[in-house]
Amino acid sequence: MFCLLYLVIVLSVEVSGEEMSAEIMKDRVSLLSFKKGIVSDPGKALESWNSPGVHVCNWTGVKCNDGGDQVEQLDLSGRSLHGTIGPSLANLSSLFVLDLSKNFFEGHIPEELGNLLQLKQLSLSWNFLQGKIPDTLGLLHQLNYLDLGTNRLVGDIPSPLFCNNSSSSLAYIDLSNNSITGEIPLKNECQLTNLRFLLLWSNHLEGKIPEALGNSSKLEWLDLESNMLTGELPSEIIRKMPHLQFLYLSYNDFVSHDGNTNLEPLFASLVNSSNFKELELAGNNLGGEIPSIIGDLSTKVVQIHLEENLIYGSIPPDISNIVNLTLLNLSSNLLNGTIPPELCMMRKLERVFLSNNSLSGEIPSALGDLPHLGLLDLSKNKFSGSIPDSFANLSQLRRLLLYENQLSGTIPPSLGKCVNLEILDLSHNQISGIIPSEVAGLRSLKIYLNLSSNHLEGPLPLELSKMDMVLAVDLSLNSLSGTIPPQLGSCIALESLNLSGNILEGPLPSSIGQLPYLKEFDVSSNRLSGEIPESFEASSTLKELNVSFNKFTGNISRKGAFSSLTMESFQGNNGLCGSIKGMPNCKKKHNFHLVILPILLSLFATPVICVFGYPLLNRWIVMWICWLYCSWYVPKYNIQMPPFDCNKIIWHDVILELIELGLLCTQFSPSTRPTMLDVAIEMGRLKQYLSDPSSYLIQEASLKGDALV
């Protein structure tokens, strides 16, 4: 079929009036066959391949030799192509560059690619290729660049790939970020003498680093991290690589020399690498002390990663000889002692990680003299003393992590000069005093502010409202007092706010519930009161709420953001009721003094009109109102009313008594208000007085007697 298609095209296609050569026609057919495997071309990269009159050598991604009769390069990298890689590409006999990287190709790598004997560069990285690496790629003796990284390849590395003859031309090998298993198949009789880059990181490789790798004396970049490699650190192999610049062995199962107690041989092997720049040995459980010979490393070294090991002892002062070091990570080890003053002389330092050790003493104030320091992590140690004021000089500081130490004193207001600070974590220390307004007003804080578990006191600074980009604020477990400022509603990016474990009081601001991204809110164990604003229930983002152990009151419904909450979020608030499981049902409360007041007012309103309405209203209206009063109220309570033109003095006395009784019923304190029994007794006395004024005299002391106190 391929031959028939080739014959048809040869007989029918002319370009610029001339017939194409047989060789270029064959390449054209191969490319069109490959194109049939492309199922999606969103960028229309291959549109020109269908255009009549366009020579093959002018197709997108295609380059030919000077004569225009052979395809030598096919570069379709980064074109977002979807499909499979067809075997027809193997017919491009003169091809020496094939780059299909950064696409969405699936399926297997065709074994037929091993027929491209002129191929020098093969890049299929950043796709979704599956299956094993074909053994036939070992037949590509001219290949010097091989990149199959970031795919879904499995199985062992084919031995012919690393050892197809006594010497290989391969200078660059990248099989990283796949699921390749087995050992590194490099035999002693094989020499990758031209190899400069070997990247096998993030696979499932096991076994030891082969000694034959020491023959690759030109190696500049060795990245084997995130595998399951074992054995001693390859000091002798590294010693044979004077051009080595990057060594990444992190997250394997290597051990140091002499039973995992001696790191000096590894560092000594690197001293000969005059251009060495980066060392990563993290996450290997390496034992031993950091040797003083570390100071003899190349002054070109910019990064050292020794974190997550079992390294003990102190930080050697000699490390300061690495004058161009920008990153030092010694975190999560067993280091002790103090921070050597010499460390503060490394003026190029940008990131320093010393967390999770047993370092002690005071934090050197000279750290504030490092002009480029952007990250300082001293957390989870035993540092004591106060936070140096000199940190105000760190204008580039973005992250300051000092949590879980034994720091005391106050928060330096001068930290407010760190105008680029994005994270400030001083939690779990013994810091006292107030939160300085200069620190609270740091608008640069974009990620989080954590001052929890200290001895801070005083009110919440209003300046906190200036943090309109911060994502999380934790001020819990302190002794902060006063009210929660409604202005915190200006922190519009806030996702988490924890104010629990303080002595805050007053109402809960509705503005906080209106924060558009709030997910977590905790004010438990305070003295807050009042009702929980409806804005919290109406929040569409709130997932976790804890208002327990306060003095909140009111009805809590199982709606909106509250629908997924349990009683744990509300416990310890005796005034709350509602439909949350475990919460008491709300009962309708009767405010008797508020009910009695309008009744009493209505009782004396009609007599007042009757008494004082004569000079003000038409007589017939007043007579009608008084008649209504006498004909309804008097028969209902069986009162013996005097004639209509009754003694106005009697009514005057009754009205005064009713007014005074009404005022007593509206007293704010329950202890000073009369009871219902008191009111009933007094109303009976008034009834008796109206019926027979001569039989009973109203005395002012009666309402102020012991019964009403």
Order of alpha helices (4+ residues) and beta strands (2+ residues): alpha-beta-beta-alpha-beta-beta-beta-beta-beta-beta-beta-beta-beta-beta-alpha-beta-beta-beta-beta-beta-beta-alpha-beta-beta-alpha-alpha-beta-beta-beta-beta-beta-beta-beta-beta-beta-beta-beta-beta-beta-beta-alpha-beta-beta-beta-beta-beta-beta-alpha-beta-beta-alpha-beta-beta-beta-alpha-alpha-alpha-alpha
